[in-house]
Amino acid sequence: MPTVLGQDGFRVVIYAPSREHGPPHAHVWKAGREVIIELPLPGGSQRIRVVAGMRPPDVAKAFRIVENHVELLLRCWRKYHG
């Protein structure tokens, strides 16, 4: 599971196939808790898919981290998933 970004105690992970599937998304971890955020496709928007125990302020921070690095994360997704 490659960590592609770390910031402010958050770890952003893009899992590789065959464990993972579309649509493009990132797993964001902090303190053993996770939020899965779908990456925006052309004409679409970023959205939260799953929250697993993460506190709302941390979910908001994770969302902003992904939003601020979305181009990098989409490049990483394409690298692993084509």
PyMOL Python script that loads the backbone (N, CA, C, O; Angstrom):
from pymol import cmd

cmd.read_pdbstr("""\
ATOM      1  N   MET A   1       0.837  -1.174   0.000  1.00  0.00           N
ATOM      2  CA  MET A   1       0.000   0.000   0.000  1.00  0.00           C
ATOM      3  C   MET A   1       0.879   1.232   0.000  1.00  0.00           C
ATOM      4  O   MET A   1       1.375   1.634   1.053  1.00  0.00           O
ATOM      5  N   PRO A   2       1.080   1.833  -1.143  1.00  0.00           N
ATOM      6  CA  PRO A   2       1.969   2.982  -1.225  1.00  0.00           C
ATOM      7  C   PRO A   2       1.343   4.240  -0.616  1.00  0.00           C
ATOM      8  O   PRO A   2       0.260   4.674  -1.008  1.00  0.00           O
ATOM      9  N   THR A   3       2.054   4.803   0.343  1.00  0.00           N
ATOM     10  CA  THR A   3       1.669   6.113   0.857  1.00  0.00           C
ATOM     11  C   THR A   3       2.177   7.131  -0.142  1.00  0.00           C
ATOM     12  O   THR A   3       3.374   7.181  -0.427  1.00  0.00           O
ATOM     13  N   VAL A   4       1.283   7.940  -0.675  1.00  0.00           N
ATOM     14  CA  VAL A   4       1.681   8.889  -1.702  1.00  0.00           C
ATOM     15  C   VAL A   4       1.804  10.304  -1.156  1.00  0.00           C
ATOM     16  O   VAL A   4       2.322  11.192  -1.832  1.00  0.00           O
ATOM     17  N   LEU A   5       1.322  10.516   0.077  1.00  0.00           N
ATOM     18  CA  LEU A   5       1.376  11.857   0.646  1.00  0.00           C
ATOM     19  C   LEU A   5       1.220  11.749   2.153  1.00  0.00           C
ATOM     20  O   LEU A   5       0.398  10.978   2.648  1.00  0.00           O
ATOM     21  N   GLY A   6       1.997  12.511   2.864  1.00  0.00           N
ATOM     22  CA  GLY A   6       1.849  12.626   4.304  1.00  0.00           C
ATOM     23  C   GLY A   6       1.830  14.095   4.684  1.00  0.00           C
ATOM     24  O   GLY A   6       2.656  14.876   4.211  1.00  0.00           O
ATOM     25  N   GLN A   7       0.884  14.472   5.542  1.00  0.00           N
ATOM     26  CA  GLN A   7       0.786  15.881   5.934  1.00  0.00           C
ATOM     27  C   GLN A   7       0.009  15.987   7.252  1.00  0.00           C
ATOM     28  O   GLN A   7      -1.067  15.406   7.393  1.00  0.00           O
ATOM     29  N   ASP A   8       0.556  16.722   8.198  1.00  0.00           N
ATOM     30  CA  ASP A   8      -0.140  17.033   9.452  1.00  0.00           C
ATOM     31  C   ASP A   8      -0.667  15.798  10.169  1.00  0.00           C
ATOM     32  O   ASP A   8      -1.749  15.843  10.755  1.00  0.00           O
ATOM     33  N   GLY A   9       0.071  14.706  10.133  1.00  0.00           N
ATOM     34  CA  GLY A   9      -0.355  13.482  10.796  1.00  0.00           C
ATOM     35  C   GLY A   9      -1.282  12.610   9.974  1.00  0.00           C
ATOM     36  O   GLY A   9      -1.698  11.546  10.434  1.00  0.00           O
ATOM     37  N   PHE A  10      -1.613  13.038   8.770  1.00  0.00           N
ATOM     38  CA  PHE A  10      -2.458  12.267   7.864  1.00  0.00           C
ATOM     39  C   PHE A  10      -1.567  11.509   6.881  1.00  0.00           C
ATOM     40  O   PHE A  10      -0.501  11.986   6.491  1.00  0.00           O
ATOM     41  N   ARG A  11      -2.022  10.331   6.494  1.00  0.00           N
ATOM     42  CA  ARG A  11      -1.314   9.519   5.506  1.00  0.00           C
ATOM     43  C   ARG A  11      -2.302   9.209   4.395  1.00  0.00           C
ATOM     44  O   ARG A  11      -3.350   8.612   4.640  1.00  0.00           O
ATOM     45  N   VAL A  12      -1.967   9.616   3.164  1.00  0.00           N
ATOM     46  CA  VAL A  12      -2.843   9.412   2.011  1.00  0.00           C
ATOM     47  C   VAL A  12      -2.299   8.238   1.208  1.00  0.00           C
ATOM     48  O   VAL A  12      -1.133   8.220   0.813  1.00  0.00           O
ATOM     49  N   VAL A  13      -3.170   7.254   0.975  1.00  0.00           N
ATOM     50  CA  VAL A  13      -2.776   5.997   0.347  1.00  0.00           C
ATOM     51  C   VAL A  13      -3.640   5.756  -0.892  1.00  0.00           C
ATOM     52  O   VAL A  13      -4.848   5.992  -0.883  1.00  0.00           O
ATOM     53  N   ILE A  14      -2.992   5.282  -1.951  1.00  0.00           N
ATOM     54  CA  ILE A  14      -3.690   4.781  -3.138  1.00  0.00           C
ATOM     55  C   ILE A  14      -3.314   3.303  -3.233  1.00  0.00           C
ATOM     56  O   ILE A  14      -2.154   2.969  -3.472  1.00  0.00           O
ATOM     57  N   TYR A  15      -4.283   2.429  -3.047  1.00  0.00           N
ATOM     58  CA  TYR A  15      -4.024   0.995  -3.136  1.00  0.00           C
ATOM     59  C   TYR A  15      -3.944   0.585  -4.602  1.00  0.00           C
ATOM     60  O   TYR A  15      -4.592   1.171  -5.470  1.00  0.00           O
ATOM     61  N   ALA A  16      -3.135  -0.435  -4.852  1.00  0.00           N
ATOM     62  CA  ALA A  16      -2.946  -0.936  -6.212  1.00  0.00           C
ATOM     63  C   ALA A  16      -3.925  -2.070  -6.506  1.00  0.00           C
ATOM     64  O   ALA A  16      -4.438  -2.707  -5.586  1.00  0.00           O
ATOM     65  N   PRO A  17      -4.185  -2.322  -7.804  1.00  0.00           N
ATOM     66  CA  PRO A  17      -4.992  -3.486  -8.156  1.00  0.00           C
ATOM     67  C   PRO A  17      -4.260  -4.741  -7.674  1.00  0.00           C
ATOM     68  O   PRO A  17      -3.041  -4.652  -7.526  1.00  0.00           O
ATOM     69  N   SER A  18      -4.814  -5.788  -7.438  1.00  0.00           N
ATOM     70  CA  SER A  18      -6.184  -6.211  -7.573  1.00  0.00           C
ATOM     71  C   SER A  18      -7.007  -5.938  -6.325  1.00  0.00           C
ATOM     72  O   SER A  18      -8.198  -6.251  -6.290  1.00  0.00           O
ATOM     73  N   ARG A  19      -6.396  -5.364  -5.309  1.00  0.00           N
ATOM     74  CA  ARG A  19      -7.111  -5.050  -4.074  1.00  0.00           C
ATOM     75  C   ARG A  19      -8.107  -3.918  -4.289  1.00  0.00           C
ATOM     76  O   ARG A  19      -9.086  -3.811  -3.551  1.00  0.00           O
ATOM     77  N   GLU A  20      -7.878  -3.095  -5.262  1.00  0.00           N
ATOM     78  CA  GLU A  20      -8.634  -1.860  -5.407  1.00  0.00           C
ATOM     79  C   GLU A  20      -9.358  -1.796  -6.736  1.00  0.00           C
ATOM     80  O   GLU A  20      -9.052  -2.550  -7.660  1.00  0.00           O
ATOM     81  N   HIS A  21     -10.310  -0.901  -6.828  1.00  0.00           N
ATOM     82  CA  HIS A  21     -11.148  -0.750  -8.008  1.00  0.00           C
ATOM     83  C   HIS A  21     -11.569   0.712  -8.119  1.00  0.00           C
ATOM     84  O   HIS A  21     -11.376   1.497  -7.191  1.00  0.00           O
ATOM     85  N   GLY A  22     -12.150   1.068  -9.272  1.00  0.00           N
ATOM     86  CA  GLY A  22     -12.606   2.426  -9.476  1.00  0.00           C
ATOM     87  C   GLY A  22     -13.915   2.689  -8.767  1.00  0.00           C
ATOM     88  O   GLY A  22     -14.509   1.770  -8.204  1.00  0.00           O
ATOM     89  N   PRO A  23     -14.368   3.911  -8.784  1.00  0.00           N
ATOM     90  CA  PRO A  23     -13.758   5.086  -9.392  1.00  0.00           C
ATOM     91  C   PRO A  23     -12.532   5.536  -8.599  1.00  0.00           C
ATOM     92  O   PRO A  23     -12.322   5.084  -7.473  1.00  0.00           O
ATOM     93  N   PRO A  24     -11.724   6.422  -9.180  1.00  0.00           N
ATOM     94  CA  PRO A  24     -10.509   6.888  -8.506  1.00  0.00           C
ATOM     95  C   PRO A  24     -10.832   7.466  -7.126  1.00  0.00           C
ATOM     96  O   PRO A  24     -11.750   8.270  -6.965  1.00  0.00           O
ATOM     97  N   HIS A  25     -10.048   7.029  -6.139  1.00  0.00           N
ATOM     98  CA  HIS A  25     -10.249   7.512  -4.784  1.00  0.00           C
ATOM     99  C   HIS A  25      -8.967   7.343  -3.982  1.00  0.00           C
ATOM    100  O   HIS A  25      -8.043   6.641  -4.395  1.00  0.00           O
ATOM    101  N   ALA A  26      -8.931   7.993  -2.843  1.00  0.00           N
ATOM    102  CA  ALA A  26      -7.791   7.907  -1.936  1.00  0.00           C
ATOM    103  C   ALA A  26      -8.293   7.511  -0.556  1.00  0.00           C
ATOM    104  O   ALA A  26      -9.388   7.894  -0.143  1.00  0.00           O
ATOM    105  N   HIS A  27      -7.482   6.747   0.143  1.00  0.00           N
ATOM    106  CA  HIS A  27      -7.737   6.397   1.539  1.00  0.00           C
ATOM    107  C   HIS A  27      -6.876   7.333   2.379  1.00  0.00           C
ATOM    108  O   HIS A  27      -5.666   7.418   2.173  1.00  0.00           O
ATOM    109  N   VAL A  28      -7.485   8.025   3.311  1.00  0.00           N
ATOM    110  CA  VAL A  28      -6.743   8.942   4.177  1.00  0.00           C
ATOM    111  C   VAL A  28      -6.845   8.409   5.599  1.00  0.00           C
ATOM    112  O   VAL A  28      -7.939   8.193   6.121  1.00  0.00           O
ATOM    113  N   TRP A  29      -5.686   8.202   6.215  1.00  0.00           N
ATOM    114  CA  TRP A  29      -5.593   7.623   7.549  1.00  0.00           C
ATOM    115  C   TRP A  29      -5.032   8.639   8.539  1.00  0.00           C
ATOM    116  O   TRP A  29      -4.152   9.433   8.208  1.00  0.00           O
ATOM    117  N   LYS A  30      -5.558   8.596   9.756  1.00  0.00           N
ATOM    118  CA  LYS A  30      -4.973   9.341  10.873  1.00  0.00           C
ATOM    119  C   LYS A  30      -5.367   8.618  12.156  1.00  0.00           C
ATOM    120  O   LYS A  30      -6.546   8.359  12.397  1.00  0.00           O
ATOM    121  N   ALA A  31      -4.378   8.298  12.969  1.00  0.00           N
ATOM    122  CA  ALA A  31      -4.603   7.663  14.272  1.00  0.00           C
ATOM    123  C   ALA A  31      -5.455   6.396  14.154  1.00  0.00           C
ATOM    124  O   ALA A  31      -6.321   6.145  14.992  1.00  0.00           O
ATOM    125  N   GLY A  32      -5.203   5.598  13.105  1.00  0.00           N
ATOM    126  CA  GLY A  32      -5.915   4.347  12.933  1.00  0.00           C
ATOM    127  C   GLY A  32      -7.338   4.479  12.414  1.00  0.00           C
ATOM    128  O   GLY A  32      -8.073   3.494  12.342  1.00  0.00           O
ATOM    129  N   ARG A  33      -7.723   5.692  12.053  1.00  0.00           N
ATOM    130  CA  ARG A  33      -9.067   5.941  11.523  1.00  0.00           C
ATOM    131  C   ARG A  33      -8.940   6.359  10.055  1.00  0.00           C
ATOM    132  O   ARG A  33      -7.911   6.883   9.627  1.00  0.00           O
ATOM    133  N   GLU A  34     -10.006   6.115   9.302  1.00  0.00           N
ATOM    134  CA  GLU A  34      -9.904   6.281   7.851  1.00  0.00           C
ATOM    135  C   GLU A  34     -11.112   7.018   7.287  1.00  0.00           C
ATOM    136  O   GLU A  34     -12.231   6.919   7.790  1.00  0.00           O
ATOM    137  N   VAL A  35     -10.834   7.763   6.220  1.00  0.00           N
ATOM    138  CA  VAL A  35     -11.891   8.298   5.365  1.00  0.00           C
ATOM    139  C   VAL A  35     -11.479   7.988   3.924  1.00  0.00           C
ATOM    140  O   VAL A  35     -10.310   8.117   3.560  1.00  0.00           O
ATOM    141  N   ILE A  36     -12.451   7.578   3.114  1.00  0.00           N
ATOM    142  CA  ILE A  36     -12.201   7.320   1.690  1.00  0.00           C
ATOM    143  C   ILE A  36     -12.845   8.460   0.916  1.00  0.00           C
ATOM    144  O   ILE A  36     -14.033   8.746   1.066  1.00  0.00           O
ATOM    145  N   ILE A  37     -12.032   9.103   0.085  1.00  0.00           N
ATOM    146  CA  ILE A  37     -12.484  10.279  -0.663  1.00  0.00           C
ATOM    147  C   ILE A  37     -12.341  10.002  -2.148  1.00  0.00           C
ATOM    148  O   ILE A  37     -11.255   9.691  -2.637  1.00  0.00           O
ATOM    149  N   GLU A  38     -13.459  10.121  -2.859  1.00  0.00           N
ATOM    150  CA  GLU A  38     -13.427   9.945  -4.313  1.00  0.00           C
ATOM    151  C   GLU A  38     -12.802  11.174  -4.953  1.00  0.00           C
ATOM    152  O   GLU A  38     -13.110  12.309  -4.592  1.00  0.00           O
ATOM    153  N   LEU A  39     -11.919  10.924  -5.910  1.00  0.00           N
ATOM    154  CA  LEU A  39     -11.240  11.996  -6.627  1.00  0.00           C
ATOM    155  C   LEU A  39     -12.126  12.464  -7.775  1.00  0.00           C
ATOM    156  O   LEU A  39     -12.814  11.653  -8.394  1.00  0.00           O
ATOM    157  N   PRO A  40     -12.117  13.753  -8.063  1.00  0.00           N
ATOM    158  CA  PRO A  40     -13.016  14.258  -9.109  1.00  0.00           C
ATOM    159  C   PRO A  40     -12.548  13.852 -10.503  1.00  0.00           C
ATOM    160  O   PRO A  40     -11.377  14.000 -10.853  1.00  0.00           O
ATOM    161  N   LEU A  41     -13.477  13.346 -11.274  1.00  0.00           N
ATOM    162  CA  LEU A  41     -13.239  13.102 -12.691  1.00  0.00           C
ATOM    163  C   LEU A  41     -13.653  14.352 -13.454  1.00  0.00           C
ATOM    164  O   LEU A  41     -14.344  15.197 -12.885  1.00  0.00           O
ATOM    165  N   PRO A  42     -13.259  14.510 -14.722  1.00  0.00           N
ATOM    166  CA  PRO A  42     -13.665  15.706 -15.468  1.00  0.00           C
ATOM    167  C   PRO A  42     -15.172  15.929 -15.380  1.00  0.00           C
ATOM    168  O   PRO A  42     -15.962  15.023 -15.644  1.00  0.00           O
ATOM    169  N   GLY A  43     -15.550  17.123 -15.011  1.00  0.00           N
ATOM    170  CA  GLY A  43     -16.958  17.472 -14.876  1.00  0.00           C
ATOM    171  C   GLY A  43     -17.582  17.024 -13.565  1.00  0.00           C
ATOM    172  O   GLY A  43     -18.752  17.309 -13.311  1.00  0.00           O
ATOM    173  N   GLY A  44     -16.822  16.327 -12.729  1.00  0.00           N
ATOM    174  CA  GLY A  44     -17.352  15.832 -11.467  1.00  0.00           C
ATOM    175  C   GLY A  44     -16.793  16.588 -10.281  1.00  0.00           C
ATOM    176  O   GLY A  44     -16.102  17.595 -10.433  1.00  0.00           O
ATOM    177  N   SER A  45     -17.101  16.088  -9.107  1.00  0.00           N
ATOM    178  CA  SER A  45     -16.604  16.738  -7.902  1.00  0.00           C
ATOM    179  C   SER A  45     -16.070  15.691  -6.928  1.00  0.00           C
ATOM    180  O   SER A  45     -16.432  14.515  -6.984  1.00  0.00           O
ATOM    181  N   GLN A  46     -15.224  16.142  -6.062  1.00  0.00           N
ATOM    182  CA  GLN A  46     -14.661  15.312  -5.016  1.00  0.00           C
ATOM    183  C   GLN A  46     -15.751  15.053  -3.974  1.00  0.00           C
ATOM    184  O   GLN A  46     -16.541  15.944  -3.661  1.00  0.00           O
ATOM    185  N   ARG A  47     -15.788  13.819  -3.434  1.00  0.00           N
ATOM    186  CA  ARG A  47     -16.789  13.547  -2.413  1.00  0.00           C
ATOM    187  C   ARG A  47     -16.305  12.478  -1.446  1.00  0.00           C
ATOM    188  O   ARG A  47     -15.437  11.670  -1.775  1.00  0.00           O
ATOM    189  N   ILE A  48     -16.868  12.485  -0.275  1.00  0.00           N
ATOM    190  CA  ILE A  48     -16.552  11.493   0.742  1.00  0.00           C
ATOM    191  C   ILE A  48     -17.389  10.250   0.478  1.00  0.00           C
ATOM    192  O   ILE A  48     -18.606  10.327   0.312  1.00  0.00           O
ATOM    193  N   ARG A  49     -16.717   9.108   0.442  1.00  0.00           N
ATOM    194  CA  ARG A  49     -17.417   7.839   0.210  1.00  0.00           C
ATOM    195  C   ARG A  49     -17.700   7.126   1.536  1.00  0.00           C
ATOM    196  O   ARG A  49     -18.826   6.694   1.786  1.00  0.00           O
ATOM    197  N   VAL A  50     -16.676   7.005   2.380  1.00  0.00           N
ATOM    198  CA  VAL A  50     -16.814   6.248   3.630  1.00  0.00           C
ATOM    199  C   VAL A  50     -16.023   6.955   4.720  1.00  0.00           C
ATOM    200  O   VAL A  50     -14.911   7.428   4.486  1.00  0.00           O
ATOM    201  N   VAL A  51     -16.602   7.023   5.908  1.00  0.00           N
ATOM    202  CA  VAL A  51     -15.883   7.492   7.092  1.00  0.00           C
ATOM    203  C   VAL A  51     -15.857   6.332   8.073  1.00  0.00           C
ATOM    204  O   VAL A  51     -16.904   5.794   8.433  1.00  0.00           O
ATOM    205  N   ALA A  52     -14.662   5.946   8.505  1.00  0.00           N
ATOM    206  CA  ALA A  52     -14.507   4.832   9.437  1.00  0.00           C
ATOM    207  C   ALA A  52     -13.866   5.333  10.730  1.00  0.00           C
ATOM    208  O   ALA A  52     -12.662   5.195  10.942  1.00  0.00           O
ATOM    209  N   GLY A  53     -14.699   5.916  11.582  1.00  0.00           N
ATOM    210  CA  GLY A  53     -14.249   6.320  12.905  1.00  0.00           C
ATOM    211  C   GLY A  53     -13.534   7.651  13.006  1.00  0.00           C
ATOM    212  O   GLY A  53     -13.195   8.081  14.109  1.00  0.00           O
ATOM    213  N   MET A  54     -13.297   8.311  11.897  1.00  0.00           N
ATOM    214  CA  MET A  54     -12.566   9.582  11.937  1.00  0.00           C
ATOM    215  C   MET A  54     -13.484  10.704  12.421  1.00  0.00           C
ATOM    216  O   MET A  54     -14.642  10.794  12.014  1.00  0.00           O
ATOM    217  N   ARG A  55     -12.958  11.543  13.282  1.00  0.00           N
ATOM    218  CA  ARG A  55     -13.720  12.676  13.815  1.00  0.00           C
ATOM    219  C   ARG A  55     -14.015  13.698  12.720  1.00  0.00           C
ATOM    220  O   ARG A  55     -13.199  13.886  11.818  1.00  0.00           O
ATOM    221  N   PRO A  56     -15.176  14.361  12.787  1.00  0.00           N
ATOM    222  CA  PRO A  56     -15.544  15.339  11.747  1.00  0.00           C
ATOM    223  C   PRO A  56     -14.480  16.400  11.448  1.00  0.00           C
ATOM    224  O   PRO A  56     -14.269  16.706  10.275  1.00  0.00           O
ATOM    225  N   PRO A  57     -13.796  16.981  12.453  1.00  0.00           N
ATOM    226  CA  PRO A  57     -12.756  17.968  12.092  1.00  0.00           C
ATOM    227  C   PRO A  57     -11.613  17.345  11.286  1.00  0.00           C
ATOM    228  O   PRO A  57     -11.043  17.992  10.407  1.00  0.00           O
ATOM    229  N   ASP A  58     -11.282  16.085  11.589  1.00  0.00           N
ATOM    230  CA  ASP A  58     -10.229  15.405  10.831  1.00  0.00           C
ATOM    231  C   ASP A  58     -10.704  15.036   9.431  1.00  0.00           C
ATOM    232  O   ASP A  58      -9.923  15.074   8.480  1.00  0.00           O
ATOM    233  N   VAL A  59     -11.979  14.679   9.298  1.00  0.00           N
ATOM    234  CA  VAL A  59     -12.539  14.414   7.970  1.00  0.00           C
ATOM    235  C   VAL A  59     -12.431  15.667   7.110  1.00  0.00           C
ATOM    236  O   VAL A  59     -12.031  15.597   5.948  1.00  0.00           O
ATOM    237  N   ALA A  60     -12.789  16.810   7.683  1.00  0.00           N
ATOM    238  CA  ALA A  60     -12.712  18.077   6.942  1.00  0.00           C
ATOM    239  C   ALA A  60     -11.277  18.385   6.536  1.00  0.00           C
ATOM    240  O   ALA A  60     -11.031  18.826   5.414  1.00  0.00           O
ATOM    241  N   LYS A  61     -10.326  18.156   7.445  1.00  0.00           N
ATOM    242  CA  LYS A  61      -8.911  18.408   7.133  1.00  0.00           C
ATOM    243  C   LYS A  61      -8.432  17.447   6.043  1.00  0.00           C
ATOM    244  O   LYS A  61      -7.721  17.855   5.124  1.00  0.00           O
ATOM    245  N   ALA A  62      -8.819  16.175   6.143  1.00  0.00           N
ATOM    246  CA  ALA A  62      -8.438  15.195   5.115  1.00  0.00           C
ATOM    247  C   ALA A  62      -8.996  15.601   3.757  1.00  0.00           C
ATOM    248  O   ALA A  62      -8.311  15.492   2.740  1.00  0.00           O
ATOM    249  N   PHE A  63     -10.237  16.066   3.742  1.00  0.00           N
ATOM    250  CA  PHE A  63     -10.870  16.504   2.493  1.00  0.00           C
ATOM    251  C   PHE A  63     -10.064  17.639   1.862  1.00  0.00           C
ATOM    252  O   PHE A  63      -9.826  17.644   0.654  1.00  0.00           O
ATOM    253  N   ARG A  64      -9.646  18.599   2.690  1.00  0.00           N
ATOM    254  CA  ARG A  64      -8.853  19.728   2.169  1.00  0.00           C
ATOM    255  C   ARG A  64      -7.487  19.275   1.674  1.00  0.00           C
ATOM    256  O   ARG A  64      -7.004  19.772   0.657  1.00  0.00           O
ATOM    257  N   ILE A  65      -6.859  18.341   2.375  1.00  0.00           N
ATOM    258  CA  ILE A  65      -5.556  17.836   1.929  1.00  0.00           C
ATOM    259  C   ILE A  65      -5.697  17.198   0.549  1.00  0.00           C
ATOM    260  O   ILE A  65      -4.893  17.461  -0.345  1.00  0.00           O
ATOM    261  N   VAL A  66      -6.713  16.366   0.378  1.00  0.00           N
ATOM    262  CA  VAL A  66      -6.932  15.725  -0.920  1.00  0.00           C
ATOM    263  C   VAL A  66      -7.238  16.782  -1.972  1.00  0.00           C
ATOM    264  O   VAL A  66      -6.703  16.730  -3.080  1.00  0.00           O
ATOM    265  N   GLU A  67      -8.083  17.728  -1.640  1.00  0.00           N
ATOM    266  CA  GLU A  67      -8.442  18.796  -2.577  1.00  0.00           C
ATOM    267  C   GLU A  67      -7.212  19.578  -3.032  1.00  0.00           C
ATOM    268  O   GLU A  67      -7.092  19.926  -4.207  1.00  0.00           O
ATOM    269  N   ASN A  68      -6.303  19.850  -2.104  1.00  0.00           N
ATOM    270  CA  ASN A  68      -5.104  20.629  -2.427  1.00  0.00           C
ATOM    271  C   ASN A  68      -4.059  19.840  -3.212  1.00  0.00           C
ATOM    272  O   ASN A  68      -3.138  20.429  -3.780  1.00  0.00           O
ATOM    273  N   HIS A  69      -4.191  18.512  -3.252  1.00  0.00           N
ATOM    274  CA  HIS A  69      -3.204  17.675  -3.944  1.00  0.00           C
ATOM    275  C   HIS A  69      -3.853  16.751  -4.966  1.00  0.00           C
ATOM    276  O   HIS A  69      -3.301  15.704  -5.306  1.00  0.00           O
ATOM    277  N   VAL A  70      -5.018  17.140  -5.452  1.00  0.00           N
ATOM    278  CA  VAL A  70      -5.796  16.249  -6.309  1.00  0.00           C
ATOM    279  C   VAL A  70      -5.056  15.865  -7.597  1.00  0.00           C
ATOM    280  O   VAL A  70      -5.176  14.726  -8.047  1.00  0.00           O
ATOM    281  N   GLU A  71      -4.311  16.765  -8.186  1.00  0.00           N
ATOM    282  CA  GLU A  71      -3.586  16.420  -9.432  1.00  0.00           C
ATOM    283  C   GLU A  71      -2.547  15.334  -9.164  1.00  0.00           C
ATOM    284  O   GLU A  71      -2.435  14.386  -9.941  1.00  0.00           O
ATOM    285  N   LEU A  72      -1.792  15.457  -8.087  1.00  0.00           N
ATOM    286  CA  LEU A  72      -0.820  14.437  -7.707  1.00  0.00           C
ATOM    287  C   LEU A  72      -1.524  13.105  -7.468  1.00  0.00           C
ATOM    288  O   LEU A  72      -1.056  12.068  -7.937  1.00  0.00           O
ATOM    289  N   LEU A  73      -2.628  13.120  -6.754  1.00  0.00           N
ATOM    290  CA  LEU A  73      -3.333  11.887  -6.431  1.00  0.00           C
ATOM    291  C   LEU A  73      -3.921  11.228  -7.675  1.00  0.00           C
ATOM    292  O   LEU A  73      -3.896  10.003  -7.794  1.00  0.00           O
ATOM    293  N   LEU A  74      -4.443  12.016  -8.590  1.00  0.00           N
ATOM    294  CA  LEU A  74      -4.939  11.443  -9.848  1.00  0.00           C
ATOM    295  C   LEU A  74      -3.804  10.848 -10.677  1.00  0.00           C
ATOM    296  O   LEU A  74      -3.982   9.805 -11.306  1.00  0.00           O
ATOM    297  N   ARG A  75      -2.645  11.494 -10.685  1.00  0.00           N
ATOM    298  CA  ARG A  75      -1.478  10.925 -11.390  1.00  0.00           C
ATOM    299  C   ARG A  75      -1.097   9.588 -10.764  1.00  0.00           C
ATOM    300  O   ARG A  75      -0.815   8.627 -11.481  1.00  0.00           O
ATOM    301  N   CYS A  76      -1.088   9.519  -9.450  1.00  0.00           N
ATOM    302  CA  CYS A  76      -0.747   8.267  -8.765  1.00  0.00           C
ATOM    303  C   CYS A  76      -1.780   7.189  -9.073  1.00  0.00           C
ATOM    304  O   CYS A  76      -1.422   6.036  -9.311  1.00  0.00           O
ATOM    305  N   TRP A  77      -3.060   7.559  -9.069  1.00  0.00           N
ATOM    306  CA  TRP A  77      -4.113   6.592  -9.400  1.00  0.00           C
ATOM    307  C   TRP A  77      -3.875   6.019 -10.796  1.00  0.00           C
ATOM    308  O   TRP A  77      -3.920   4.805 -10.990  1.00  0.00           O
ATOM    309  N   ARG A  78      -3.622   6.904 -11.770  1.00  0.00           N
ATOM    310  CA  ARG A  78      -3.398   6.446 -13.144  1.00  0.00           C
ATOM    311  C   ARG A  78      -2.146   5.579 -13.244  1.00  0.00           C
ATOM    312  O   ARG A  78      -2.109   4.632 -14.030  1.00  0.00           O
ATOM    313  N   LYS A  79      -1.134   5.894 -12.462  1.00  0.00           N
ATOM    314  CA  LYS A  79       0.099   5.105 -12.469  1.00  0.00           C
ATOM    315  C   LYS A  79      -0.189   3.659 -12.054  1.00  0.00           C
ATOM    316  O   LYS A  79       0.336   2.725 -12.661  1.00  0.00           O
ATOM    317  N   TYR A  80      -1.009   3.474 -11.037  1.00  0.00           N
ATOM    318  CA  TYR A  80      -1.309   2.148 -10.526  1.00  0.00           C
ATOM    319  C   TYR A  80      -2.445   1.452 -11.278  1.00  0.00           C
ATOM    320  O   TYR A  80      -2.462   0.225 -11.372  1.00  0.00           O
ATOM    321  N   HIS A  81      -3.388   2.223 -11.810  1.00  0.00           N
ATOM    322  CA  HIS A  81      -4.596   1.630 -12.386  1.00  0.00           C
ATOM    323  C   HIS A  81      -4.736   1.846 -13.893  1.00  0.00           C
ATOM    324  O   HIS A  81      -5.664   1.326 -14.511  1.00  0.00           O
ATOM    325  N   GLY A  82      -3.826   2.603 -14.479  1.00  0.00           N
ATOM    326  CA  GLY A  82      -3.886   2.852 -15.909  1.00  0.00           C
ATOM    327  C   GLY A  82      -4.813   3.945 -16.317  1.00  0.00           C
ATOM    328  O   GLY A  82      -4.939   4.236 -17.506  1.00  0.00           O
TER     329      GLY A  82
END
""", "prot")
cmd.dss("prot")
cmd.show_as("cartoon", "prot")
cmd.util.cbc("prot")
cmd.orient("prot")
